[in-house]
Amino acid sequence: MTTKMTTQTATELSAPSEKDGRRADRVLGGSMVWVAIRCTLQYVVLPFILPWLGVTGAFSAGLSLAIEAVALVMIAYNVRRLWSTNWRWRYVALSAGMLAVMGLFAYLDVRVLLGLA
């Protein structure tokens, strides 16, 4: 059994509609804003600003876990949204790396919450 494969040239592909372009910009912009907020909180506010203000321990670890949970949901959502595109495997690879880093942070936060650190 043979399968006939068809290819499309650049001239045969239609450009996305203006509505699709705005939607893509909105999705990407929202994701970028969330990443900026999350990184600022997790890498600047939690480790530097909160201890300077005298807030440490379980509060910052709990806040960090909540931020990581939202990030995990967003990664899963983005994988689902990108699955039908050519970006799926690149995003899955990037997500796997981020999941490893976030898993380490979550482990350290749970240790703080349990009083083991």
C-alpha positions as CSV (number, residue, x, y, z in Angstrom):
1,M,0.0,0.0,0.0
2,T,1.5,3.3,-1.0
3,T,0.7,6.7,0.4
4,K,0.7,9.7,-1.9
5,M,2.2,12.7,-0.1
6,T,1.3,16.2,-1.2
7,T,3.4,19.2,-0.6
8,Q,2.5,22.8,-0.8
9,T,4.7,25.5,-2.0
10,A,4.9,28.9,-0.3
11,T,2.7,30.4,-3.0
12,E,0.0,27.8,-2.3
13,L,-0.2,28.5,1.4
14,S,-2.6,31.1,2.4
15,A,-1.7,33.8,4.8
16,P,-3.4,33.8,8.2
17,S,-6.4,36.0,8.5
18,E,-6.1,39.3,10.5
19,K,-8.3,37.8,13.2
20,D,-5.9,34.8,13.5
21,G,-2.9,37.1,13.7
22,R,-4.5,39.2,16.5
23,R,-5.4,36.1,18.4
24,A,-1.9,34.7,18.1
25,D,-0.4,38.0,19.3
26,R,-2.8,38.0,22.2
27,V,-1.9,34.4,23.2
28,L,1.8,35.0,22.9
29,G,1.7,38.4,24.6
30,G,-0.3,36.9,27.5
31,S,2.2,34.1,27.9
32,M,5.2,36.5,27.8
33,V,3.6,38.7,30.5
34,W,3.0,35.7,32.7
35,V,6.6,34.5,32.3
36,A,7.9,38.0,33.1
37,I,5.8,38.2,36.2
38,R,6.7,34.7,37.4
39,C,10.4,35.1,36.8
40,T,10.4,38.5,38.6
41,L,8.6,37.0,41.6
42,Q,10.5,33.8,41.7
43,Y,14.0,35.0,41.1
44,V,14.0,38.6,42.5
45,V,11.1,39.2,44.9
46,L,11.1,35.8,46.8
47,P,14.9,35.3,47.3
48,F,15.9,38.9,47.7
49,I,13.1,41.4,48.5
50,L,11.0,39.3,51.0
51,P,14.0,38.4,53.2
52,W,15.1,42.0,53.2
53,L,11.6,42.8,54.5
54,G,11.9,40.1,57.1
55,V,9.5,37.7,55.4
56,T,11.0,34.2,55.0
57,G,10.3,30.5,55.4
58,A,6.9,29.0,54.8
59,F,5.2,32.0,53.3
60,S,7.7,32.4,50.5
61,A,7.9,28.7,49.9
62,G,4.1,28.4,49.7
63,L,4.0,31.4,47.3
64,S,6.7,29.8,45.2
65,L,4.8,26.5,45.1
66,A,1.6,28.3,44.0
67,I,3.5,30.1,41.2
68,E,5.1,26.8,40.1
69,A,1.6,25.1,40.0
70,V,0.3,27.9,37.7
71,A,3.3,27.6,35.5
72,L,2.8,23.8,35.2
73,V,-0.8,24.4,34.2
74,M,0.3,26.9,31.6
75,I,2.9,24.6,30.2
76,A,0.3,21.8,29.8
77,Y,-2.1,24.3,28.2
78,N,0.6,25.5,25.7
79,V,1.6,22.0,24.8
80,R,-2.0,21.2,24.0
81,R,-2.3,24.4,21.9
82,L,0.9,23.9,20.1
83,W,0.5,20.1,19.5
84,S,-1.0,20.6,16.0
85,T,1.9,22.9,14.9
86,N,5.5,22.3,13.8
87,W,6.6,23.8,17.1
88,R,5.3,20.9,19.2
89,W,8.6,18.9,19.7
90,R,10.7,22.0,20.2
91,Y,8.2,23.2,22.9
92,V,8.0,19.8,24.5
93,A,11.8,19.7,24.7
94,L,11.9,23.2,26.2
95,S,9.1,22.3,28.6
96,A,10.9,19.2,29.7
97,G,13.9,21.3,30.7
98,M,11.7,23.8,32.6
99,L,9.9,21.0,34.3
100,A,13.2,19.6,35.6
101,V,14.1,23.0,37.0
102,M,10.7,23.6,38.5
103,G,10.7,20.1,40.0
104,L,13.9,20.9,41.8
105,F,12.5,24.2,43.1
106,A,9.3,22.5,44.2
107,Y,11.3,19.8,46.0
108,L,13.2,22.5,47.9
109,D,10.0,24.4,48.7
110,V,8.3,21.3,50.1
111,R,11.4,20.7,52.3
112,V,11.1,24.2,53.7
113,L,7.3,23.7,54.3
114,L,7.9,20.4,56.1
115,G,10.7,22.0,58.2
116,L,13.4,19.7,56.7
117,A,15.6,22.5,55.3
